[in-house]
Amino acid sequence: MVIASYTVLAASSHQWAVLGAFIIGFCVVVGGLVWAVWMGIRVMLRESDRPKDTEQPHLPVTGAVHEISERREPDEVHCEDGERLMPYELHAAGSRRSEDQHRQRWAPGSSGSFGSGGPGRT
């Protein structure tokens, strides 16, 4: 009988310890969230104000800028004197504007698509 009562007392104290740990953990989590919100509000108050509507960019008088389509060709890089080129000797882009700006059309009888131009689905 004594062992049974000790078991009941030990189990009840264990339940209180678990409940206490849960409450302490809950308070730590809630405190962390409150601190994070408080820090976020402080950071927002230190930021500059948002721009007004009059300070926003507007379309130019000529209207919206449209897409420009042009043909490009590779910019050939030649080694001089058998020495390699250094990065500062290269151009910013790897291609240049082609002199012939006429759009290439598909040759008659070709598929006009990727692949061999075979009969397709049969």
C-alpha positions in Angstrom: 0.0 0.0 0.0 2.8 2.3 0.7 4.4 1.7 -2.7 1.0 2.4 -4.4 0.7 5.7 -2.6 4.2 6.8 -3.5 3.5 5.9 -7.2 0.4 8.1 -7.1 2.2 11.0 -5.5 5.1 10.7 -7.9 2.8 10.6 -10.9 0.9 13.7 -9.7 4.1 15.7 -9.1 5.3 14.7 -12.6 2.1 16.0 -14.1 2.6 19.4 -12.3 6.2 19.5 -13.6 5.1 18.9 -17.2 2.3 21.5 -16.8 4.8 24.0 -15.4 7.3 23.4 -18.2 4.6 23.9 -20.7 3.5 27.2 -19.2 7.1 28.4 -19.0 7.7 27.4 -22.6 4.5 29.1 -23.7 5.6 32.3 -21.9 9.0 32.2 -23.6 7.5 31.8 -27.1 4.9 34.5 -26.5 7.6 36.8 -25.1 9.7 36.2 -28.2 6.9 37.0 -30.5 6.1 40.2 -28.7 9.7 41.2 -28.8 9.9 40.5 -32.6 6.8 42.7 -33.3 8.2 45.5 -31.1 11.5 45.4 -32.9 9.7 45.4 -36.3 7.7 48.4 -35.3 10.9 50.3 -34.2 12.6 49.5 -37.5 9.5 50.7 -39.5 9.5 54.0 -37.6 13.1 54.6 -38.4 12.6 54.1 -42.2 12.1 57.1 -44.4 8.5 57.9 -45.6 7.1 56.4 -48.7 7.3 58.6 -51.9 4.2 60.6 -52.7 2.3 60.3 -56.0 4.0 63.4 -57.4 7.4 61.8 -56.8 6.6 58.7 -58.7 8.1 58.2 -62.2 5.8 59.1 -65.1 5.7 58.1 -68.8 7.7 60.3 -71.1 5.8 62.7 -73.3 6.6 60.6 -76.4 4.8 57.6 -74.8 5.8 54.2 -73.7 9.1 52.7 -74.9 8.5 49.8 -77.2 10.5 46.6 -77.8 13.3 46.9 -80.3 14.1 43.8 -82.4 17.4 43.6 -84.1 19.6 40.9 -85.6 22.9 40.3 -83.7 26.0 38.4 -84.8 28.8 37.1 -82.6 31.7 39.4 -81.9 34.8 37.4 -82.9 37.7 37.4 -80.5 41.1 36.9 -82.1 44.3 36.3 -80.1 47.2 38.6 -81.2 50.8 37.4 -80.9 49.7 34.1 -79.6 48.9 35.5 -76.1 45.6 35.1 -74.5 43.3 38.1 -74.0 42.7 39.4 -70.5 39.1 40.1 -69.3 39.6 43.9 -69.4 40.4 43.6 -73.1 37.1 42.0 -74.0 33.9 43.9 -74.9 31.0 44.2 -72.6 28.7 42.1 -74.9 29.5 39.0 -76.8 27.7 40.1 -79.9 27.3 43.2 -82.1 24.6 44.6 -84.3 24.5 42.9 -87.7 24.7 45.1 -90.8 21.9 43.0 -92.5 18.8 43.7 -90.5 16.4 41.9 -92.8 14.5 39.2 -90.9 15.3 35.7 -92.1 12.3 33.8 -93.5 12.0 30.0 -93.6 13.0 28.4 -96.9 10.1 26.9 -98.8 9.6 23.2 -98.1 11.3 23.3 -94.7 9.5 22.7 -91.5 10.2 26.0 -90.0 10.6 24.3 -86.7 13.2 22.4 -84.7 14.2 19.0 -85.8 14.7 17.4 -89.2 11.5 18.7 -90.8 10.3 15.1 -91.3 6.6 14.2 -92.0 5.7 14.6 -88.3 2.7 12.6 -87.0 1.8 9.8 -89.4 
